[in-house]
Amino acid sequence: MLYLWLKALHIIAMVCWFAGLFYLPRLFVYHAMSNDAASHERFCIMERKLYRGIMLPSMIATLALGIWLLTLNPGYYFSQGWMHAKLTLIAALVIYHHLCGAQLKRFARGENSRSHVFYRWFNEAPVLALLGIVILVVVRPF
């Protein structure tokens, strides 16, 4: 029963984290297109609250619950190729998360040098990671 509760909470935390990973770069798109000080300030507040209030706690919960799940049967999970691939994608997502945080700080300092087009492409990375992770966990191809 503990396993099922942990798994459910892990999935809930992951969904919350991905909501932020999808939305923050979309805010960057609009922020990069804004020209006035009021919009800049509003986007900075929205980005900061999303990152600190939703994304960071959700990432921590996702990782903590995932590690807890791994400890329940480490021999099995670490012998599976799909799990190694999943963990690689998760490591990439953690890096992406921190890249978003660094970009958020650049926007706050008024140092953004990228166009909205860059952020439209940047926004696609978590989609690809999510597709890979779900396929790996459900299909377990190797």
C-alpha positions as CSV (number, residue, x, y, z in Angstrom):
1,M,0.0,0.0,0.0
2,L,2.9,2.4,0.8
3,Y,4.2,1.8,-2.8
4,L,0.9,2.9,-4.3
5,W,0.6,6.0,-2.2
6,L,4.2,7.0,-3.0
7,K,3.6,6.4,-6.7
8,A,0.4,8.5,-6.7
9,L,2.2,11.4,-4.9
10,H,5.2,11.1,-7.2
11,I,2.9,11.4,-10.3
12,I,1.0,14.4,-8.7
13,A,4.3,16.2,-7.9
14,M,5.6,15.4,-11.4
15,V,2.4,16.8,-13.1
16,C,2.8,20.0,-11.0
17,W,6.5,20.3,-11.9
18,F,5.8,19.8,-15.6
19,A,3.0,22.4,-15.5
20,G,5.7,24.9,-14.4
21,L,8.2,23.6,-16.9
22,F,5.7,24.2,-19.7
23,Y,4.4,27.6,-18.5
24,L,7.6,29.4,-17.4
25,P,9.2,29.4,-20.8
26,R,5.9,30.5,-22.3
27,L,6.0,33.4,-19.9
28,F,9.5,34.1,-21.2
29,V,8.1,34.3,-24.8
30,Y,5.7,37.0,-23.7
31,H,8.2,38.7,-21.5
32,A,10.7,38.9,-24.4
33,M,7.9,40.5,-26.5
34,S,7.0,43.1,-23.9
35,N,8.3,46.7,-24.3
36,D,7.0,48.6,-21.3
37,A,8.2,48.8,-17.6
38,A,4.8,47.7,-16.2
39,S,4.8,44.5,-18.3
40,H,8.4,43.8,-17.4
41,E,7.6,44.1,-13.7
42,R,4.5,42.0,-13.9
43,F,6.3,39.2,-15.8
44,C,9.1,39.2,-13.3
45,I,6.7,38.8,-10.5
46,M,4.8,36.0,-12.3
47,E,8.0,34.2,-13.2
48,R,9.4,34.4,-9.7
49,K,6.3,33.2,-8.0
50,L,5.9,30.3,-10.5
51,Y,9.5,29.2,-10.1
52,R,9.8,29.5,-6.3
53,G,6.2,28.7,-5.3
54,I,5.3,25.8,-7.7
55,M,8.3,24.6,-9.7
56,L,10.9,24.3,-7.1
57,P,8.8,22.6,-4.4
58,S,7.3,20.3,-7.1
59,M,10.7,19.3,-8.4
60,I,12.0,18.6,-4.9
61,A,8.9,16.5,-4.1
62,T,9.2,14.6,-7.4
63,L,12.8,13.8,-6.9
64,A,12.3,12.9,-3.2
65,L,9.4,10.6,-3.9
66,G,11.2,9.1,-6.9
67,I,14.2,8.3,-4.8
68,W,12.0,6.8,-2.1
69,L,10.3,4.6,-4.7
70,L,13.7,3.5,-6.0
71,T,14.8,2.5,-2.4
72,L,11.9,0.1,-2.2
73,N,13.4,-2.2,-4.8
74,P,16.8,-0.9,-5.9
75,G,18.0,-4.3,-7.2
76,Y,15.2,-4.4,-9.8
77,Y,15.1,-0.8,-10.8
78,F,18.9,-0.4,-11.3
79,S,19.1,-3.5,-13.4
80,Q,16.6,-2.1,-15.9
81,G,17.9,-0.2,-18.9
82,W,14.7,1.8,-19.2
83,M,15.3,3.2,-15.7
84,H,18.8,4.3,-16.6
85,A,17.3,6.1,-19.6
86,K,14.6,7.7,-17.5
87,L,17.1,8.9,-14.9
88,T,19.2,10.4,-17.6
89,L,16.1,12.4,-18.9
90,I,15.3,13.4,-15.3
91,A,18.9,14.7,-14.9
92,A,18.4,16.7,-18.1
93,L,15.1,18.1,-16.8
94,V,16.8,19.2,-13.5
95,I,19.4,21.0,-15.6
96,Y,16.6,22.6,-17.8
97,H,14.9,23.7,-14.6
98,H,18.0,25.5,-13.4
99,L,18.5,27.0,-16.8
100,C,15.0,28.4,-16.5
101,G,15.9,29.8,-13.0
102,A,19.1,31.5,-14.5
103,Q,17.0,33.0,-17.3
104,L,14.5,34.3,-14.8
105,K,17.3,36.1,-13.0
106,R,18.5,37.6,-16.4
107,F,15.1,38.9,-17.1
108,A,14.8,40.4,-13.6
109,R,18.1,42.2,-14.1
110,G,17.0,43.4,-17.6
111,E,19.7,41.4,-19.3
112,N,17.7,39.2,-21.6
113,S,19.4,39.0,-25.0
114,R,17.2,36.4,-26.6
115,S,14.1,36.8,-28.8
116,H,10.7,35.3,-28.2
117,V,11.4,32.9,-31.1
118,F,14.3,31.3,-29.0
119,Y,11.9,30.8,-26.1
120,R,9.3,29.2,-28.3
121,W,11.8,26.6,-29.2
122,F,13.2,26.4,-25.7
123,N,9.7,25.6,-24.5
124,E,9.6,22.4,-26.5
125,A,12.4,20.6,-24.5
126,P,10.2,19.4,-21.6
127,V,7.6,18.1,-24.0
128,L,10.2,15.8,-25.6
129,A,11.4,14.7,-22.1
130,L,7.9,14.0,-20.9
131,L,7.2,11.9,-24.0
132,G,10.4,9.9,-23.5
133,I,9.8,9.4,-19.7
134,V,6.2,8.2,-20.1
135,I,7.1,5.8,-22.9
136,L,10.0,4.4,-20.9
137,V,7.9,3.9,-17.8
138,V,4.8,2.5,-19.5
139,V,6.4,0.4,-22.4
140,R,9.7,-0.4,-20.7
141,P,11.3,-1.1,-24.1
142,F,14.6,-2.4,-22.7
